[in-house]
Amino acid sequence: MGVAMIAAAAAGRMWIGVALALLAGFGLLILARALGLPPLPHPLSTGFAVVIASISFAVRGALFAKSASDKGWLIAVSVVAGETAILFTAAAMPEALPDWLLALLPAQWASTAIQTAISGSGTQAAIWPLFALAGTAAATLVVVRLWPRRWPYLIMFSAWLALSALVWHQPGASSPDAAPAFAADGVLLEGKSLN
């Protein structure tokens, strides 16, 4: 999903980020099949999760392009690096970070939604992370459309915090009985759940 954010920020166009993220996802699927991994149990659920996550991250990239013009890509790279660092820390030292911190990360929402679809649970088990990704995309798109006004940022940050709380408190998004969560880059987040 970092591809979506960085590409949208560099190009200044949300749909370029979405297209490149989908191409990257398709490439990973081809690589997985070439390595002998079994086919996806729910390809439509997985595709739906990837599309929602791609749009959500690309909208954030488009906001960075609008707000920082030619330096938007640098902000996107920094955000992706920061979220990746948190996810790697959570994978390497499962008890080092509080679980509520992971519930704040859209990268973790995307990871949970995609991993749930890949594991065979389908989209319904990841409804709250998908809803949070779509909600933050909509709120961020309001900011992009109303740029350069600053007041829509209040809508965006309020929506992000409210949707983070929703993901944190809703059962079923990631339960102890579910398969382990993976980060967007494939890192296993052992012992970490959003509940």
N, C-alpha and C positions, 0 to 999 in steps of 0.2 A: 504494500500500500504506500510505502515510501516513494515508489516510482510515480504514483499518481500525484502526490503532493509536490514532489520536486519538478516533475515535468510540467505540471500546470503552472507552477510559480515561474519556471524558466521561460515558458512559452507565453504566459499571460492568458492562456485559454484553458478553461476547465476541461473541455472535451478532449483536448490533446492528452491531458493527464489521465483521463478515464481510459482512452484508447490504448495508451502505452501500458497502463496497469493491466488491462485485460490481455494484451499481447504477452506481457511478462507471465501472467497466470497461465495462459495457454501454453507457453514455452515450458513452464514448470510441470504442467500436466504431461506434455510430450516426454520430457526428461524422466518423469516418474515411470511412465509406461515403458520407456526404453531400458530403464534399470530393472524392470520385471515386477514392479509393484502392481497389485490387483487394480482393476478398474474401480472407479468411484461408485459406492453403493447408491448414492443419491446425487447424480450429476446436476439435476435441475436445482436442488437445494444448495449445492456447492456454488453453482453459477450465480444464483440469486444473491448469496452472501458475498461473493466476490464483487458483483456489480454494485451492491449497496455500499460496501466498504470503499470501493474505488471512487464512487461519486462523492462520498463523504470526505475522503482525503483530498481529492482533486479540488473540491470547493475550498478547502482550507488553503491549498496552494494558490488558487485564484485570488483569494483574499490577500495573501502575502504579495502577489504580483501587483495588486491594486495599491496596497498600502506602502510598499517599499519600492515600487517600480522596478528598476533594473537590478535591485539587490534582493528581490523577493525569493529568488532561488537560494540565496545564502541563509535566509531565515528558515526556509523549508528544510534545507540540509541540517541546520542546527536542531530543529524540532525533531526530525527523524532520528538524528544521532542521540538526542536526549532521551526519547522514548525507548530507543534500542538499548541504551545504557541501563535504563531502569529494568527493562525486561531481562537483559543478560544478568544483572545483579540478582534479580528474583530467581533466575534459573540456577545461578551458581551458589547462592546463599539463600535458600528458601525462607529462612526466618529473619533475614536482615531487614526486610521492608514490611510494613504493615499491609494487610490485605486491602484495606480501604484505599491505599495509594494506587494499587493496580486497577481498582474500580473507576478511578478518575481518568485512566488512559484510553483514548479511542483505539490505540494500537492493540490493547488487550481485548477490547470489545470485538474488534475485527478478528483477532486470533481465536477468541472463543466461538464466534459465529461460524467461521470457516472450519475450524477443527471439529465442531459439533456436526456440521454437514458432512465432512469427510469421514468421520467415525461411524456414520450410519444412523445417527439420531435424527437427522433431518433438520429442517429449518425451524420447526415448532419448538424444539428444545432451546433454541437460541433466539427466541422472539424478542426478548428484552434487549440484548446487545444490538440486534438488528434495528429495533425501534430507536435505540439511542443513537446509532450511527445515522439513521435517516433524519431524526430530529435535529441533531447537531448540524447536519448538512443543510437542512432547511433554514435553521437560524443563522448559520454562517452565510448562506446565500442572500438572506435579507440584508446583512451587513455589506456584502459585495454590491448588491443592487443599489443600496442607498449611499454608497460611498460618495463623497467624503464626510458625510455626517457622522458624528461620533456616538450619538445616543443609541444606535442599534447594537453597539457592543454590549450594552447592558442586557439586551435580549439574548444575545449569543452566549454570554457567560452565565446568565441565569439558567438558560436552557441546558447548557453543559453540566452545571452543578445539579440541576434537578434530574436530568437523565442519568447522571452518575449515581445519584442516590437510588433511582429506580433500579438500575442494574445491580447495585449493591444489595438491595433489600428484596428483590424478587427471587423466589426459589425456582430452580429448574434451569437457570442460565448456566450454572456450573455446579453440580452437586458432587459430594464425595464419591458417589457410586458411578459418576460419569467417567469417561476416558480422560486422561490427563490433558491439560490445556497446553497448546503450543503457541509460541510467539509467531508473529507474521513472517519471521525469517526462518521458522522451523525449529527454534530452540524450545525444548521441553520445559515447561514451568511446573516442575514436580512439587506437589503439595500445595500449590497455590490455587485458590478458587476465588470467585467473586463474591461468595457468600460468607 
